[in-house]
Amino acid sequence: MAMPLRQSIKVATYLAEQKLRKRDKFPLIVELEPLFACNLKCEGCGKIQHPAGVLKQRMPVAQAVGAVLESGAPMVSIAGGEPLMHPQIDEIVRQLVAKKKYVFLCTNAMLLRKKMDKFKPSPYFAFAVHIDGLRERHDESVAKEGVFDEAVEAIKEAKKRGFRVTTNSTFFNTDTPQTIIEVLNFLNDDLKVDEMMISPAYAYEKAPDQEHFLGVEQTRELFKKAFAGGNRRKWRLNHSPLFLDFLEGKVDFPCTAWAIPNYSLFGWQRPCYLMSDGYVPTYRELIEETDWDKYGRGKDPRCANCMAHCGYEPTAVLATMGSLKESLRAMRETVSGNRE
């Protein structure tokens, strides 16, 4: 994957260990949701539609850290809701970093400048700021003016203080190759964020806006055009080369839902971060008692148009590890920064 060399080595070592142990299902990264409350109401979000009593809940630190350790995953993405609204989010991060887990704190950045003093720069920690487009496009997607400008200032401040900063951009059928190019050029060249993650939006059943999600062929055509002309090579995209090939339609993969499990206030979510078919209290139950074979394109209609990062990046990573050619390709990318 296109990540810092130290992190790449740790992930590669972890994957090799799983292969030696002959484990066919294991987590690559845990999606941790220590709360569902948020200070924005994004049109494409299906994560915050809960009763008021649930939105008031905050996951205890020990429970949050314990879930990650239970899974054994080398990386964790802390999402929500807005994680910076959790009063002990800094302690959750501190304890996970102390365990040498790579932590990505997802945030819309509305509270980032206010809360930044609670955190310390570390090679194991990064702020992952949500940026869906340039000013007009982003503010429209989050249904509030001024959010883009605040996020930009927060990113600049975090970089100034020595933090790793990544971004997370979700694209819809209202996007064009040019809007993708413009926002990624801005993040890569102007803000100089460390890495960028991209994904076509998933059609959450509870999302307020159900009209603007991409289909598979739309996704492939959109990214094929956006990546043309050498753009893909210059952007610091936090993805494996094969996942980017997948977005362009050069290769196709099955979903690997079990590789990025979701743990929230309700427990381990079946089958994935995007779909909710119930919860179980332990990671072992999630892996051993979920009927994984019934999910994926051609099996479950909810999966029909999904090409989201959380389902397919793990498949691409595993395919990379299983191929000498692709492993060398990914290694060249990590060392040179050239996204082939």
C-alpha positions in Angstrom: 0.0 0.0 0.0 1.1 3.6 -0.6 2.0 4.3 3.0 5.1 5.3 5.0 7.8 2.6 4.8 7.7 1.7 8.5 4.0 1.2 8.4 4.3 -0.8 5.1 6.8 -3.1 6.7 4.6 -3.7 9.8 1.6 -4.5 7.7 3.6 -6.8 5.4 5.0 -8.6 8.4 1.5 -8.9 9.9 0.1 -10.4 6.6 3.0 -12.8 6.4 2.3 -14.0 9.9 -1.4 -14.6 9.1 -0.3 -16.7 6.1 2.1 -18.7 8.2 -0.7 -19.4 10.7 -3.0 -20.4 7.8 -5.7 -18.0 8.9 -8.1 -17.4 6.1 -9.9 -14.5 7.7 -8.2 -11.7 9.7 -8.5 -8.0 10.2 -6.3 -5.5 8.3 -7.8 -2.4 10.0 -10.6 -2.0 12.5 -13.2 0.7 12.0 -13.9 1.9 15.5 -17.0 4.0 16.2 -16.8 5.2 19.9 -19.9 7.4 19.3 -22.5 8.2 16.7 -23.1 11.9 17.6 -21.9 14.4 15.0 -21.8 18.2 14.6 -22.8 18.0 10.9 -25.6 16.3 8.9 -24.0 15.2 5.7 -26.5 14.3 2.9 -24.7 11.0 2.1 -24.1 9.8 5.6 -26.0 6.8 7.0 -24.2 6.6 10.4 -26.0 9.3 12.5 -29.7 8.3 12.2 -30.1 7.0 15.7 -32.4 7.8 18.7 -31.4 10.7 20.9 -30.4 8.3 23.7 -28.0 6.5 21.5 -26.5 9.7 20.2 -25.7 10.7 23.8 -23.7 7.6 24.5 -19.9 7.5 24.5 -17.8 4.3 24.5 -15.6 3.9 27.5 -11.8 4.0 26.8 -11.2 0.5 28.0 -13.9 -0.9 25.8 -12.6 0.9 22.7 -9.0 -0.1 23.2 -10.0 -3.6 24.2 -11.9 -4.2 21.0 -8.9 -3.3 18.8 -6.6 -5.5 20.8 -9.1 -8.3 20.7 -9.0 -8.3 16.9 -5.3 -8.1 16.6 -5.4 -5.7 13.7 -2.3 -3.5 13.2 -4.3 -0.4 12.2 -7.4 1.3 13.4 -9.6 4.0 11.9 -11.6 5.9 14.5 -14.8 7.2 13.0 -18.3 8.0 14.1 -20.1 10.4 14.3 -17.4 13.0 15.0 -14.7 11.4 17.2 -13.5 14.8 18.5 -16.8 15.1 20.3 -15.8 12.2 22.5 -14.5 13.6 25.8 -11.8 10.9 26.1 -10.8 10.5 22.5 -7.2 11.7 23.2 -6.9 8.9 25.8 -8.2 6.3 23.4 -5.6 7.5 20.8 -2.8 7.6 23.4 -3.4 4.0 24.6 -3.6 2.6 21.0 -0.4 4.4 20.0 1.3 3.1 23.1 0.4 -0.4 21.8 2.0 0.6 18.5 -1.2 0.5 16.5 -1.4 2.8 13.5 -4.3 5.2 14.3 -6.2 7.3 11.9 -8.5 9.7 13.6 -11.3 10.6 11.1 -12.7 14.1 11.5 -14.6 16.8 9.7 -12.1 19.2 11.4 -14.7 21.5 12.8 -13.2 20.9 16.3 -9.7 20.1 15.2 -8.0 23.4 15.9 -9.7 23.6 19.3 -8.8 20.0 20.3 -5.3 19.7 18.7 -3.5 20.4 22.0 -4.8 17.1 23.3 -2.7 15.1 20.9 1.0 14.6 20.2 2.6 14.0 16.8 3.6 10.4 16.3 4.6 8.1 13.4 1.7 5.9 14.6 -0.9 8.7 14.5 -2.6 10.7 11.8 -5.6 13.0 11.5 -7.8 11.9 8.6 -9.7 14.9 7.5 -12.9 14.6 5.4 -12.7 16.6 2.2 -15.2 15.8 -0.5 -14.3 18.6 -2.9 -13.3 22.3 -3.1 -15.2 24.9 -1.2 -18.6 25.0 -2.9 -18.7 21.2 -3.5 -17.6 20.3 0.0 -19.8 22.7 1.9 -22.8 21.4 -0.2 -22.0 17.8 0.7 -21.9 18.6 4.5 -24.9 21.0 4.3 -23.1 23.8 6.0 -21.1 26.8 4.7 -17.6 27.5 6.1 -16.7 23.9 6.8 -14.2 23.7 3.9 -12.4 26.8 5.0 -12.2 25.6 8.6 -10.9 22.2 7.5 -8.2 23.8 5.3 -7.0 26.0 8.2 -7.0 23.0 10.6 -4.9 20.9 8.1 -2.4 23.8 7.8 -2.1 24.1 11.6 -1.8 20.3 12.1 1.0 20.1 9.5 2.7 23.1 11.0 2.7 21.3 14.4 4.3 18.2 12.9 1.2 15.9 12.7 0.7 13.4 9.9 -2.4 14.5 8.0 -4.3 12.3 5.6 -7.6 13.1 3.8 -10.7 11.0 3.0 -12.7 12.0 -0.1 -16.0 10.4 -1.1 -17.3 10.9 -4.6 -20.8 10.8 -6.0 -22.5 10.9 -9.4 -22.5 14.7 -9.2 -18.7 14.6 -9.4 -16.9 14.8 -12.7 -13.3 13.8 -13.6 -12.4 17.5 -13.4 -13.9 18.0 -9.8 -11.9 15.0 -8.7 -8.7 16.3 -10.3 -9.2 19.7 -8.8 -9.7 18.6 -5.2 -6.8 16.0 -5.3 -4.5 18.5 -6.9 -5.3 21.0 -4.2 -4.8 18.5 -1.4 -1.6 17.0 -2.9 0.1 20.2 -4.2 -1.3 23.1 -2.2 -2.0 21.6 1.2 0.7 18.9 0.8 -1.2 16.4 3.0 0.7 13.2 3.6 -1.7 10.8 1.9 -5.1 10.9 0.4 -7.8 8.2 0.5 -10.6 8.1 -2.1 -13.7 6.1 -2.5 -17.0 6.0 -4.4 -19.9 6.6 -2.0 -21.9 3.7 -0.7 -25.7 3.9 -0.8 -26.5 3.8 2.9 -30.2 2.8 3.3 -30.6 5.6 5.9 -28.8 8.3 4.1 -31.0 11.4 3.4 -29.8 11.7 -0.2 -30.5 8.5 -2.2 -30.2 10.0 -5.6 -26.5 10.6 -6.1 -24.7 7.4 -5.5 -22.5 5.9 -8.3 -23.1 2.7 -10.1 -20.3 0.3 -11.0 -19.9 1.4 -14.6 -20.2 5.1 -13.6 -17.5 4.6 -11.0 -15.1 3.0 -13.5 -15.6 5.6 -16.1 -15.2 8.4 -13.6 -11.9 7.2 -12.2 -10.5 6.1 -15.5 -10.9 9.7 -16.8 -9.7 11.3 -13.5 -6.6 9.1 -13.4 -5.6 9.8 -17.1 -2.7 12.0 -18.1 -0.4 10.9 -15.4 -2.5 12.2 -12.5 -2.6 8.9 -10.7 1.2 8.8 -10.6 1.7 12.2 -9.0 -1.0 12.0 -6.3 0.0 10.6 -2.9 -2.9 8.2 -2.8 -3.1 5.9 0.3 -4.1 2.9 -1.7 -2.5 -0.2 -3.3 -1.9 0.0 -7.0 -4.4 -2.9 -7.5 -7.2 -1.0 -5.8 -6.7 1.9 -8.1 -6.7 -0.5 -11.0 -10.0 -1.8 -9.6 -11.6 1.7 -9.5 -10.6 2.1 -13.2 -12.1 -1.2 -14.1 -8.8 -2.7 -15.1 -9.3 -5.6 -12.7 -12.3 -6.9 -10.7 -12.3 -8.3 -7.2 -14.8 -9.9 -4.8 -15.5 -8.0 -1.5 -13.4 -8.9 1.6 -15.9 -7.6 4.2 -14.2 -9.4 7.1 -10.9 -7.7 6.6 -12.1 -4.2 7.9 -14.5 -5.1 10.7 -16.6 -2.4 12.4 -16.9 -2.1 16.2 -19.4 0.4 17.6 -21.5 1.1 20.6 -23.6 -1.9 19.6 -20.7 -4.3 19.3 -19.1 -6.0 16.2 -21.3 -5.2 13.2 -22.3 -7.8 10.6 -21.2 -8.0 7.9 -19.2 -4.8 7.4 -18.9 -1.1 8.1 -21.5 -0.2 5.5 -24.3 -2.8 6.1 -25.9 -3.6 9.4 -27.4 -7.1 9.8 -26.9 -7.3 13.5 -24.2 -7.2 16.1 -22.2 -9.7 18.2 -20.2 -9.1 21.4 -16.9 -10.7 20.3 -14.6 -10.5 17.3 -14.5 -14.3 17.3 -18.2 -14.6 16.9 -18.2 -12.1 14.1 -15.7 -14.1 12.1 -16.9 -17.6 12.9 -20.7 -17.1 12.9 -21.2 -14.7 10.0 -22.3 -16.3 6.7 -19.7 -14.4 4.6 -20.6 -16.3 1.4 -24.0 -14.6 1.1 -22.5 -11.1 0.7 -21.0 -9.4 -2.3 -22.0 -8.3 -5.8 -24.3 -10.9 -7.4 -25.3 -12.2 -4.0 -26.9 -9.4 -2.0 -28.7 -6.6 -3.8 -27.3 -4.1 -1.4 -23.8 -4.9 -2.6 -24.7 -4.4 -6.3 -23.1 -1.0 -6.8 -20.5 -1.0 -4.0 -16.9 -0.4 -4.9 -16.0 1.2 -1.5 -12.5 1.2 -0.1 -13.5 -0.8 3.0 -14.7 -3.8 1.0 -12.2 -3.9 -1.8 -8.9 -2.4 -0.7 -8.2 -5.5 1.5 -8.8 -7.8 -1.4 -6.4 -5.8 -3.5 -3.8 -5.9 -0.7 -4.2 -9.7 -0.3 -3.9 -10.1 -4.1 -0.7 -8.0 -4.0 0.8 -10.1 -1.3 0.0 -13.2 -3.3 1.8 -12.0 -6.4 5.6 -11.4 -6.7 4.9 -9.0 -9.6 2.4 -6.9 -7.7 4.5 -7.0 -4.5 7.4 -5.5 -6.4 5.1 -3.0 -8.0 3.8 -1.9 -4.6 7.3 -1.8 -3.1 8.5 0.5 -5.9 5.6 2.8 -5.2 6.3 2.9 -1.5 10.0 3.7 -2.0 9.7 6.1 -4.9 6.3 7.6 -4.2 5.3 7.0 -7.9 1.7 5.7 -8.1 1.8 3.5 -11.2 
